[in-house]
Amino acid sequence: MTTPDISQPAHGPAAAAALATDEISPAPITDTPTDKATTFLQAHAQTDTTFTCDEERHVLRRIDTRILPLLLGAYFFQQLDKSSLSYVSIFGITEDAKLVGQQYSWLGSILYIAQLVMQPLAAFILVKFPNGKVIASAIFLWGSSQAIMAACTSFQSLLGLRFMLGSFEAMIAPSCIAVTQMWWRRGEQTLRTSYWNAMNGITAIVGSLFTYGLGHIESGVMFKYQIIFLFCGLLTVVYAGVVLAFMPDSPMEAKYLTEREKVIAVERLRANQMGVSSGKWRWEHVWESLLDLKTWCWFVIIVAISIVSGGIGTFGSLIVKSFGYTKFEAILFNIPFGAIQFIVIIASGWVATRFKHKGLTIAGVCVLPIVGTIIMLTVPREQKGVLLFGYYLVSCMAAITPLIYAWQAQNTGGDTKKKCTSGMVFIGMCTGNIIGPLLYSVDHAPLYRPGLISNLIMLVLVAALAILIPFYLMYLNRRHAKRREELGKNAVLVDESMFGKGQVESGKAAELEEGGAGVKPKALEEDNALRDMTDVKNEDFIYVY
């Protein structure tokens, strides 16, 4: 029996049962290049590739307990080193390094300029080289840059090392998305993306505690900011060794999985219709990514939210200090800021996964930072508690970025196109983070009105785009349905990749009742899933809202 393909996102027991009963005629096979996963499965063609729900859950647990913690740590240290500039802002770096005018703002922006410049190279490296080794190397290099920054005592030297830091950190977020696409089904990706993005909140908590403790060290040799930079950098270098030792390059090469578990890990990804890893750079994917309207939708929305996060990320501690708190109080008040970020990121990821509507989830989350920004713009400086509450509401905007990451990743197929589209998204993220700090200045203290007004405009724009983008995705699904009809396939298909565990269980139970041994996937030669096809070319690809 053949598991059907899918077109409109359909859910529920009826849809799940359809997996066991509906059959389609495959399109004629072309010479489309194949994914590495196809070669792997062909090598195991004589083995049983069906699997039960219990087996799949076991493999998923093994992936979650090995791969996910490594991603969490990598993103944590990336955010810790990047945010260290904000932590040291209230410990006299402007005076100790003799920074004037917009120089502190440029130290925040230069990191994202470096990341922007490096994104095309990052996309190429992620396609051509083993991802596990790439992540470990990037962590080692940016950790070394962070530690060496402790020797910098002038604007010029700090600017150069921040550029190097950003160049190597440019790899980590695209790598995390690539690894998430490579190991998890689309329905599992949003929550996993939220988990590693939630390290932003943990970093704010841990980084604030580190800074609070290290800031009390009195040294006649090093400034406080130098001590903090050195500590963070050395911790990161140590973690690079952990990643090098334990991060596999792909499910096909995971030594900690048995051969049977590897087969299941790869087979379960076929429903994504996205491919796993090809190792080949395809220029036709590059051009399609650049000409795809979706790419530019993701670009604009990520630029807008990154303008907000860039400004708040760089000037957050100074804004809190402007409410009338001491520098140590400002550091400690960042701990609830991080805790709120962590909770909202995880909660929004769960909501988007549960209800399968990322656009509406993003629009809903936008309401909180909009209210917070209005509070900070309108409430008098004497009401410190109310202003701090508004600042904490603004922290909820951290939940929007991971939802955008997951949204674009789930709606892109083809190995090179996935990397290029993610690269465009991170170019947009860098662009926003370059602009964001420059809308603030220490000269605007204590009100920082130009920056906060800009944030308000950007948040409204993000909410509007999040509501409009799903309509375009619906149009693309209708277009694919029409193509399937022309090829003799079913127009309406069930999106197995977005099933929750209960729905998957129902679908497999329905097949077992008919005497099957589990889910039997389509023959490789009949399936577009692992042929390294883009979402536009693959008529079986389903866009999610």
C-alpha positions in Angstrom: 0.0 0.0 0.0 1.2 3.5 -0.8 1.2 6.5 1.5 -0.3 9.5 -0.3 1.2 12.9 -1.0 -0.4 16.0 0.3 -1.6 19.5 -0.8 -3.8 21.4 1.6 -2.8 21.2 5.3 -5.3 18.7 6.5 -5.6 17.4 10.1 -7.6 15.2 12.3 -8.3 11.4 12.5 -10.1 11.4 9.1 -7.1 13.0 7.4 -4.7 10.6 9.2 -6.8 7.6 8.1 -6.5 8.8 4.5 -2.8 8.0 4.7 -3.7 4.4 4.7 -6.3 4.4 1.9 -5.6 7.0 -0.7 -3.3 6.2 -3.6 -2.0 8.4 -6.4 -0.2 7.9 -9.7 3.3 9.3 -9.6 4.6 11.8 -12.1 7.0 10.6 -14.7 10.6 10.5 -13.3 13.0 13.0 -14.6 16.8 13.4 -14.2 16.4 15.6 -11.2 19.6 15.3 -9.0 19.1 13.2 -5.8 19.8 13.9 -2.2 22.5 12.1 -0.2 19.6 10.5 1.7 18.4 8.8 -1.5 21.8 7.2 -1.9 21.7 6.1 1.7 18.3 4.5 1.4 19.2 2.8 -1.9 22.1 1.2 -0.1 19.6 -0.2 2.5 17.0 -1.2 -0.1 17.2 -4.8 1.0 16.3 -4.0 4.6 12.8 -3.3 6.0 12.2 0.4 5.8 8.8 0.4 7.4 8.6 1.4 11.0 6.1 1.6 13.9 5.1 4.6 15.9 7.0 3.3 18.9 10.2 3.0 16.8 9.7 6.5 15.5 9.2 7.9 19.0 12.3 6.1 20.2 14.4 7.6 17.4 13.0 11.1 17.9 13.9 10.9 21.6 17.4 10.0 20.7 17.7 12.9 18.3 16.2 15.3 20.9 18.6 14.2 23.6 21.7 14.3 21.4 21.3 17.0 18.8 19.0 19.5 20.5 21.3 20.1 23.6 24.2 20.8 21.3 22.2 23.4 19.4 21.0 25.0 22.6 24.6 25.4 23.8 25.9 26.7 20.5 23.2 29.4 20.3 23.6 30.2 24.0 27.3 31.0 23.6 26.7 32.9 20.4 24.2 35.1 22.1 26.4 35.4 25.2 29.4 36.7 23.3 27.3 38.9 21.1 25.5 40.5 24.0 28.6 41.0 26.1 28.8 44.5 24.7 25.5 45.4 26.2 26.5 44.0 29.6 29.7 46.0 29.8 28.0 49.2 28.6 27.2 50.2 32.2 30.6 49.3 33.5 32.4 52.2 31.9 33.5 50.9 28.5 32.7 54.2 26.9 35.1 56.0 29.3 37.8 53.3 29.6 38.0 52.8 25.8 37.5 56.6 25.2 34.4 56.1 23.0 32.6 59.2 21.8 29.4 60.1 19.8 28.1 57.1 17.8 31.2 54.9 18.4 29.4 52.7 20.9 26.5 52.3 18.5 28.9 51.3 15.8 30.4 48.6 18.0 26.9 47.1 18.1 26.3 47.5 14.4 29.7 46.3 13.1 29.0 42.8 14.2 25.9 42.6 12.0 27.7 44.2 9.1 30.2 41.4 9.3 27.4 38.8 9.5 25.7 40.4 6.5 28.9 40.3 4.4 29.5 36.7 5.4 26.0 35.2 4.7 26.6 34.2 1.0 29.8 32.4 2.1 28.0 30.8 5.0 25.3 29.4 2.7 27.9 27.9 0.3 29.9 26.4 3.2 26.8 24.8 4.7 26.0 23.1 1.4 29.5 21.9 0.6 31.0 21.0 4.0 30.0 18.7 6.9 27.7 20.8 9.1 28.8 19.4 12.5 32.5 20.3 11.7 31.4 23.7 10.4 29.6 24.5 13.7 32.4 23.4 15.9 35.0 25.4 13.9 32.8 28.6 14.0 32.4 28.3 17.7 36.1 28.0 18.3 36.9 30.9 16.0 34.4 33.4 17.4 35.2 32.3 21.0 38.9 33.1 20.3 37.9 36.5 18.9 35.9 37.3 22.0 38.8 36.3 24.3 41.3 38.4 22.2 39.0 41.3 22.5 40.0 41.6 26.1 43.3 43.1 24.8 41.5 46.0 23.0 41.5 49.4 24.6 40.6 51.7 21.7 37.6 52.1 19.4 39.7 50.9 16.4 40.8 47.7 18.0 37.4 46.9 19.4 35.8 47.6 16.0 38.2 45.2 14.3 37.6 42.4 16.8 33.8 42.9 16.8 34.0 42.5 13.0 35.9 39.2 13.4 33.4 38.0 16.0 30.5 38.8 13.7 32.2 37.1 10.8 32.5 33.8 12.6 29.1 34.0 14.3 27.5 34.4 10.9 27.6 30.6 10.6 25.7 29.7 13.7 22.1 30.7 13.1 22.0 29.4 9.5 23.6 26.2 10.8 21.0 25.8 13.5 18.2 26.1 10.9 20.0 23.7 8.6 20.4 21.1 11.4 16.8 21.6 12.4 15.6 21.0 8.8 17.9 18.0 8.6 16.8 16.1 11.7 13.1 16.9 12.4 9.8 16.8 10.6 8.2 20.1 9.7 5.6 19.7 12.4 8.4 19.3 14.9 10.6 22.1 13.7 8.8 25.1 15.1 9.1 24.0 18.7 12.7 22.9 18.3 13.5 26.3 16.7 11.8 28.0 19.6 13.9 25.9 22.0 17.3 27.0 20.7 16.1 30.6 20.2 14.9 30.6 23.8 18.6 30.6 24.7 18.4 34.4 24.2 16.4 34.5 27.4 18.7 32.1 29.2 21.7 34.2 28.1 20.1 37.3 29.5 19.7 35.6 32.8 23.1 33.9 33.0 24.9 36.8 31.3 23.5 39.2 33.8 24.6 37.0 36.7 28.0 36.6 35.2 28.3 40.3 34.7 27.0 41.1 38.2 29.7 38.9 39.7 32.6 39.8 37.4 31.7 43.5 37.7 32.6 43.4 41.3 36.2 42.4 40.6 38.6 45.2 41.2 41.8 44.9 39.1 44.7 47.3 38.7 45.6 45.6 35.4 42.4 45.0 33.5 39.2 47.1 33.0 36.0 45.4 34.0 34.9 45.0 30.4 38.2 43.2 29.6 37.6 40.7 32.4 34.0 40.0 31.1 35.2 39.6 27.5 38.0 37.2 28.5 35.7 35.1 30.6 33.0 34.7 28.0 35.5 34.0 25.2 37.3 31.2 27.1 34.1 29.5 28.0 33.1 29.5 24.3 36.4 28.0 23.2 35.9 25.1 25.6 32.4 24.4 24.3 33.8 24.2 20.7 35.5 21.0 21.7 32.3 19.5 23.0 30.5 20.2 19.7 33.4 18.8 17.7 33.3 15.5 19.7 29.5 14.9 19.7 27.8 16.7 16.8 27.2 14.4 13.8 27.2 15.8 10.3 23.8 14.3 9.2 21.4 11.5 10.2 23.2 9.2 7.7 26.5 9.7 9.5 25.4 9.7 13.2 27.6 7.1 14.9 25.4 7.2 18.0 22.5 5.7 16.0 22.2 2.1 14.9 21.8 1.3 11.2 18.1 0.6 11.8 17.7 4.0 13.6 19.5 5.8 10.8 17.0 4.4 8.3 14.1 5.5 10.4 15.6 8.9 11.0 15.9 9.4 7.2 12.6 7.8 6.2 10.6 9.9 8.6 11.9 13.1 6.8 10.5 12.1 3.4 7.1 13.6 4.3 8.8 17.0 4.5 9.3 17.1 0.7 12.4 19.3 1.4 15.4 16.9 1.0 18.1 16.3 3.7 21.5 17.0 2.3 22.9 17.0 -1.2 26.4 18.4 -0.9 26.1 20.0 -4.3 25.7 23.7 -5.0 23.0 24.4 -7.6 22.9 27.8 -9.2 19.3 27.3 -10.4 18.3 27.1 -6.8 20.1 30.4 -6.1 18.3 32.2 -8.9 14.9 30.8 -7.9 15.5 31.9 -4.3 16.3 35.4 -5.4 13.2 35.6 -7.7 10.8 34.0 -5.2 8.4 36.5 -3.7 8.3 34.5 -0.5 12.0 35.2 0.0 11.4 38.9 0.0 8.4 38.6 2.3 10.7 36.9 4.9 13.4 39.5 4.2 11.1 42.5 4.9 9.5 41.1 8.0 12.8 40.0 9.5 14.4 43.4 8.8 11.5 45.1 10.6 11.7 43.0 13.8 15.5 43.1 13.8 15.5 46.9 13.9 13.6 46.6 17.1 15.7 43.8 18.6 18.9 45.4 17.5 18.2 48.7 19.2 16.9 47.2 22.4 19.6 44.6 22.5 22.4 47.2 22.4 20.8 49.9 24.5 18.6 47.8 26.8 20.8 48.2 29.9 21.2 51.9 29.3 17.4 52.4 28.9 16.8 50.6 32.2 19.5 52.7 33.9 17.8 55.9 32.5 14.7 55.0 34.5 16.7 56.0 37.6 18.3 52.6 38.7 22.0 52.1 39.5 24.2 50.1 37.2 24.0 47.0 39.3 20.3 47.2 39.6 20.1 47.7 35.8 22.0 44.4 35.4 19.8 42.5 37.8 16.6 43.8 36.2 17.7 42.1 32.9 17.2 38.8 34.6 13.3 39.0 34.5 13.7 40.4 31.0 15.5 37.1 30.0 13.0 34.9 31.9 10.1 36.6 30.1 11.8 36.1 26.8 12.3 32.4 27.5 8.7 31.8 28.5 7.2 33.7 25.6 9.4 32.1 23.0 8.5 28.6 24.2 4.8 29.5 24.6 4.5 31.1 21.2 6.3 28.1 19.6 3.8 25.8 21.3 0.8 27.8 20.2 2.1 28.0 16.5 2.7 24.2 16.6 -0.7 23.4 18.2 -2.8 25.6 16.0 -0.6 25.6 12.9 -0.9 29.3 12.2 2.4 31.1 12.5 1.2 34.3 10.9 -1.6 34.9 13.4 0.7 33.9 16.2 3.3 36.5 15.2 0.6 39.1 14.9 -0.7 38.3 18.3 2.7 38.4 19.9 3.3 41.9 18.3 0.6 43.4 20.5 2.7 43.0 23.7 5.8 44.9 22.6 3.6 47.5 20.9 1.9 48.2 24.3 5.3 48.2 26.1 6.8 50.7 23.6 3.8 53.0 24.0 4.3 52.9 27.8 8.0 53.8 27.6 7.1 56.7 25.3 4.3 58.2 27.3 4.8 57.4 31.0 6.8 60.0 33.1 10.3 59.0 34.2 9.2 59.3 37.9 7.1 56.2 37.5 10.0 53.7 37.4 8.0 50.6 38.1 5.5 51.3 35.2 8.4 52.0 32.8 10.1 48.8 33.8 6.9 46.9 33.2 6.7 48.4 29.7 10.3 47.4 29.1 9.5 43.8 30.1 6.5 43.8 27.6 8.9 44.8 24.9 11.0 41.7 25.7 8.2 39.6 24.2 9.3 40.6 20.7 12.0 38.0 21.1 9.4 35.3 20.3 8.8 36.7 16.8 12.2 36.0 15.3 12.2 32.2 15.9 8.7 32.0 14.4 10.0 33.7 11.2 13.0 31.4 11.1 10.8 28.3 11.4 8.1 29.7 9.0 10.6 30.4 6.1 12.4 27.1 6.7 9.2 25.0 6.5 8.2 26.7 3.3 11.4 26.1 1.3 12.6 23.0 -0.5 15.9 22.0 -2.2 19.2 21.9 -0.4 20.9 24.9 -2.0 17.6 26.9 -2.0 17.1 26.2 1.7 20.6 27.6 2.5 20.2 30.6 0.2 16.8 31.5 1.5 18.0 31.2 5.1 21.0 33.3 4.0 18.7 36.0 2.7 16.7 35.9 6.0 19.9 36.4 8.0 21.0 39.2 5.7 17.7 40.9 6.6 18.3 40.1 10.2 21.8 41.7 10.0 20.4 44.7 8.1 17.9 45.4 10.8 20.4 44.9 13.6 22.7 47.3 11.9 20.0 50.0 11.6 18.5 49.4 15.1 21.4 50.6 17.3 22.0 53.6 15.0 18.5 54.9 15.7 19.6 55.3 19.3 22.4 57.4 20.7 23.7 58.1 24.2 22.9 61.8 23.4 19.2 60.8 23.3 19.2 59.8 27.0 17.1 59.6 29.1 14.0 59.4 26.8 15.5 57.7 23.7 12.4 58.9 21.8 13.7 58.5 18.2 14.6 54.9 18.7 11.4 54.0 20.5 9.2 55.6 17.9 11.0 53.7 15.2 10.4 50.5 17.1 6.7 51.2 17.3 6.4 51.7 13.6 8.4 48.5 12.8 6.2 46.4 15.2 3.0 47.5 13.5 4.6 46.7 10.1 5.5 43.2 11.3 2.0 42.5 12.5 0.5 43.6 9.2 2.9 41.4 7.1 2.2 38.4 9.4 -1.5 38.7 8.6 -1.0 39.1 4.8 1.7 36.5 4.0 -0.6 33.4 4.7 -2.9 34.6 1.8 0.0 34.3 -0.6 0.9 30.8 0.7 -2.7 29.8 0.2 -2.5 30.9 -3.4 0.7 28.8 -3.9 -1.0 25.7 -2.5 -3.9 26.2 -4.9 -1.4 26.5 -7.8 0.3 23.2 -6.8 -3.1 21.5 -6.5 -3.9 22.5 -10.1 -0.5 21.1 -11.3 -1.1 17.8 -9.5 -4.5 17.5 -11.2 -2.8 18.0 -14.6 -0.3 15.2 -13.7 -3.1 12.8 -12.8 -2.5 13.1 -9.0 -4.9 13.9 -6.3 -5.5 17.7 -5.9 -6.1 17.5 -2.2 -3.5 15.8 -0.2 -2.7 15.2 3.5 0.3 17.0 5.0 1.8 14.1 7.0 4.9 16.2 7.9 2.7 18.5 10.0 1.0 15.8 12.0 1.1 15.8 15.8 2.0 12.6 17.6 -1.6 11.7 18.2 -2.5 12.1 14.5 0.5 10.0 13.4 -0.6 7.4 15.9 -4.1 7.3 14.5 -2.9 7.0 10.9 -0.5 4.1 11.7 -3.2 2.4 13.8 -5.6 2.5 10.9 -3.0 0.8 8.7 -2.2 -1.8 11.3 -5.9 -2.7 11.5 -5.7 -3.5 7.8 -2.9 -6.0 8.4 0.1 -3.7 7.7 3.3 -3.7 9.7 3.6 0.0 9.9 4.0 3.0 7.5 5.3 1.8 4.2 6.8 4.7 2.3 6.5 5.2 -1.5 9.3 3.8 -3.6 12.2 6.2 -4.0 11.7 6.4 -7.7 8.1 7.5 -7.3 8.8 10.2 -4.6 9.9 13.8 -5.1 10.9 14.1 -1.4 14.6 13.2 -1.7 15.3 14.4 -5.3 16.7 17.8 -4.2 13.8 19.6 -5.8 12.8 23.2 -4.8 9.4 23.9 -3.3 8.4 25.7 -6.6 9.3 22.8 -8.8 7.9 20.0 -6.5 4.2 19.9 -7.0 3.9 17.7 -3.9 5.2 20.4 -1.7 2.7 22.0 0.7 3.1 25.5 2.1 2.2 26.0 5.8 0.6 29.1 7.2 
